[in-house]
Amino acid sequence: MRSVRNPEALNLVLDSLDEAKAGDIVTIDITGKSPMADHMVVASGRSNRHVNAIAERLVSDLKDAGLPAPRVEGQPHCDWVLVDAGDMIVHIFRPEVRQFYNLEKMWMADAISGPPLA
């Protein structure tokens, strides 16, 4: 199991999203559930333009903090932009796209459904 290489990075991501006026920010600890990251952050933007602005600000803030340049997927359409920041995967959605994919429910299913049946 990996540990978070930079525990302050999650706070940086959350602050950046908050300052960019992202809505409904949810953090999901996926440590041990997936080898791709330790945390998943899901947030909403009001429109394609807002989703893009949130993503651009996040990328800029990560670079300004001296973190490696994240990989970004989903631009220029900006219905759903994924920012791969190493130990964190950030999903920024338009509200209706977020509702359709419902990543929070999928990744938190074990917490919602309880222990597996024997």
C-alpha positions as YAML, in Angstrom:
chain: A
units: angstrom
residues:
- id: 1
  name: MET
  ca: [0.00, 0.00, 0.00]
- id: 2
  name: ARG
  ca: [1.36, 3.43, -0.95]
- id: 3
  name: SER
  ca: [1.48, 6.34, 1.43]
- id: 4
  name: VAL
  ca: [0.67, 9.89, 0.47]
- id: 5
  name: ARG
  ca: [3.99, 11.39, -0.64]
- id: 6
  name: ASN
  ca: [2.89, 14.94, 0.10]
- id: 7
  name: PRO
  ca: [0.11, 15.17, 2.70]
- id: 8
  name: GLU
  ca: [-0.19, 18.94, 2.15]
- id: 9
  name: ALA
  ca: [-1.05, 18.37, -1.52]
- id: 10
  name: LEU
  ca: [-4.62, 17.31, -0.69]
- id: 11
  name: ASN
  ca: [-5.18, 20.56, 1.22]
- id: 12
  name: LEU
  ca: [-3.71, 22.49, -1.72]
- id: 13
  name: VAL
  ca: [-6.17, 20.80, -4.10]
- id: 14
  name: LEU
  ca: [-9.14, 21.46, -1.82]
- id: 15
  name: ASP
  ca: [-8.14, 25.10, -1.32]
- id: 16
  name: SER
  ca: [-7.68, 25.60, -5.07]
- id: 17
  name: LEU
  ca: [-11.11, 24.12, -5.82]
- id: 18
  name: ASP
  ca: [-12.72, 26.24, -3.13]
- id: 19
  name: GLU
  ca: [-11.07, 29.44, -4.38]
- id: 20
  name: ALA
  ca: [-12.23, 28.65, -7.92]
- id: 21
  name: LYS
  ca: [-15.81, 28.35, -6.58]
- id: 22
  name: ALA
  ca: [-16.14, 24.64, -7.38]
- id: 23
  name: GLY
  ca: [-19.30, 23.17, -5.92]
- id: 24
  name: ASP
  ca: [-20.13, 20.01, -4.00]
- id: 25
  name: ILE
  ca: [-16.51, 19.04, -3.30]
- id: 26
  name: VAL
  ca: [-16.20, 15.44, -2.08]
- id: 27
  name: THR
  ca: [-12.97, 13.71, -1.04]
- id: 28
  name: ILE
  ca: [-12.81, 9.91, -1.17]
- id: 29
  name: ASP
  ca: [-9.94, 7.98, 0.40]
- id: 30
  name: ILE
  ca: [-9.13, 5.20, -2.07]
- id: 31
  name: THR
  ca: [-5.92, 4.06, -0.38]
- id: 32
  name: GLY
  ca: [-5.74, 0.30, -0.85]
- id: 33
  name: LYS
  ca: [-8.77, 0.27, -3.19]
- id: 34
  name: SER
  ca: [-6.88, 1.31, -6.29]
- id: 35
  name: PRO
  ca: [-3.21, 1.44, -7.27]
- id: 36
  name: MET
  ca: [-3.78, 4.66, -9.25]
- id: 37
  name: ALA
  ca: [-4.04, 7.09, -6.31]
- id: 38
  name: ASP
  ca: [-4.64, 7.54, -2.59]
- id: 39
  name: HIS
  ca: [-7.39, 10.13, -2.87]
- id: 40
  name: MET
  ca: [-10.10, 10.97, -5.33]
- id: 41
  name: VAL
  ca: [-11.66, 14.42, -5.28]
- id: 42
  name: VAL
  ca: [-14.91, 15.10, -7.10]
- id: 43
  name: ALA
  ca: [-16.22, 18.62, -7.70]
- id: 44
  name: SER
  ca: [-18.69, 20.46, -9.92]
- id: 45
  name: GLY
  ca: [-18.52, 23.54, -12.10]
- id: 46
  name: ARG
  ca: [-21.61, 25.43, -13.23]
- id: 47
  name: SER
  ca: [-20.80, 25.31, -16.96]
- id: 48
  name: ASN
  ca: [-18.19, 24.06, -19.42]
- id: 49
  name: ARG
  ca: [-16.35, 27.35, -19.06]
- id: 50
  name: HIS
  ca: [-16.40, 27.13, -15.26]
- id: 51
  name: VAL
  ca: [-15.17, 23.51, -15.33]
- id: 52
  name: ASN
  ca: [-12.29, 24.60, -17.55]
- id: 53
  name: ALA
  ca: [-11.43, 27.56, -15.31]
- id: 54
  name: ILE
  ca: [-11.41, 25.34, -12.21]
- id: 55
  name: ALA
  ca: [-9.11, 22.83, -13.94]
- id: 56
  name: GLU
  ca: [-6.74, 25.51, -15.22]
- id: 57
  name: ARG
  ca: [-6.49, 27.12, -11.78]
- id: 58
  name: LEU
  ca: [-5.84, 23.74, -10.14]
- id: 59
  name: VAL
  ca: [-3.06, 22.91, -12.61]
- id: 60
  name: SER
  ca: [-1.51, 26.35, -12.07]
- id: 61
  name: ASP
  ca: [-1.70, 26.04, -8.27]
- id: 62
  name: LEU
  ca: [-0.09, 22.58, -8.35]
- id: 63
  name: LYS
  ca: [2.75, 23.84, -10.55]
- id: 64
  name: ASP
  ca: [3.21, 26.96, -8.37]
- id: 65
  name: ALA
  ca: [3.57, 24.68, -5.33]
- id: 66
  name: GLY
  ca: [6.44, 22.88, -7.06]
- id: 67
  name: LEU
  ca: [4.54, 19.66, -7.66]
- id: 68
  name: PRO
  ca: [5.04, 17.75, -10.91]
- id: 69
  name: ALA
  ca: [2.85, 18.91, -13.80]
- id: 70
  name: PRO
  ca: [-0.39, 16.92, -13.65]
- id: 71
  name: ARG
  ca: [-1.90, 15.12, -16.62]
- id: 72
  name: VAL
  ca: [-5.19, 16.60, -17.75]
- id: 73
  name: GLU
  ca: [-7.90, 14.84, -19.77]
- id: 74
  name: GLY
  ca: [-11.23, 16.16, -21.01]
- id: 75
  name: GLN
  ca: [-10.32, 19.55, -22.39]
- id: 76
  name: PRO
  ca: [-11.53, 21.25, -24.61]
- id: 77
  name: HIS
  ca: [-15.07, 19.84, -24.14]
- id: 78
  name: CYS
  ca: [-15.05, 20.38, -20.37]
- id: 79
  name: ASP
  ca: [-18.10, 18.27, -19.53]
- id: 80
  name: TRP
  ca: [-15.77, 16.22, -17.33]
- id: 81
  name: VAL
  ca: [-12.13, 17.13, -16.76]
- id: 82
  name: LEU
  ca: [-9.80, 14.72, -15.00]
- id: 83
  name: VAL
  ca: [-6.64, 16.08, -13.37]
- id: 84
  name: ASP
  ca: [-4.17, 13.33, -12.47]
- id: 85
  name: ALA
  ca: [-2.01, 14.83, -9.73]
- id: 86
  name: GLY
  ca: [-0.13, 11.66, -8.82]
- id: 87
  name: ASP
  ca: [-1.48, 10.61, -5.43]
- id: 88
  name: MET
  ca: [-4.74, 12.40, -6.19]
- id: 89
  name: ILE
  ca: [-7.19, 12.11, -9.02]
- id: 90
  name: VAL
  ca: [-9.47, 15.14, -9.36]
- id: 91
  name: HIS
  ca: [-12.71, 14.91, -11.35]
- id: 92
  name: ILE
  ca: [-14.42, 18.17, -12.25]
- id: 93
  name: PHE
  ca: [-17.89, 17.79, -13.77]
- id: 94
  name: ARG
  ca: [-20.80, 19.80, -15.01]
- id: 95
  name: PRO
  ca: [-23.63, 18.86, -12.57]
- id: 96
  name: GLU
  ca: [-25.70, 16.73, -14.98]
- id: 97
  name: VAL
  ca: [-22.62, 14.78, -16.12]
- id: 98
  name: ARG
  ca: [-21.60, 14.20, -12.51]
- id: 99
  name: GLN
  ca: [-25.06, 12.93, -11.67]
- id: 100
  name: PHE
  ca: [-25.01, 10.56, -14.67]
- id: 101
  name: TYR
  ca: [-21.65, 8.93, -13.78]
- id: 102
  name: ASN
  ca: [-22.13, 9.11, -9.98]
- id: 103
  name: LEU
  ca: [-18.51, 8.26, -9.13]
- id: 104
  name: GLU
  ca: [-19.04, 8.91, -5.44]
- id: 105
  name: LYS
  ca: [-21.56, 6.08, -5.18]
- id: 106
  name: MET
  ca: [-19.33, 3.68, -7.10]
- id: 107
  name: TRP
  ca: [-16.18, 4.40, -5.03]
- id: 108
  name: MET
  ca: [-17.95, 4.56, -1.70]
- id: 109
  name: ALA
  ca: [-20.14, 1.50, -2.34]
- id: 110
  name: ASP
  ca: [-18.47, -0.60, 0.34]
- id: 111
  name: ALA
  ca: [-19.03, 2.15, 2.92]
- id: 112
  name: ILE
  ca: [-22.70, 2.41, 1.90]
- id: 113
  name: SER
  ca: [-23.52, -1.29, 1.59]
- id: 114
  name: GLY
  ca: [-21.65, -2.53, 4.69]
- id: 115
  name: PRO
  ca: [-19.53, -5.65, 5.05]
- id: 116
  name: PRO
  ca: [-19.70, -8.41, 2.44]
- id: 117
  name: LEU
  ca: [-22.05, -11.30, 3.07]
- id: 118
  name: ALA
  ca: [-20.43, -14.57, 4.14]
...
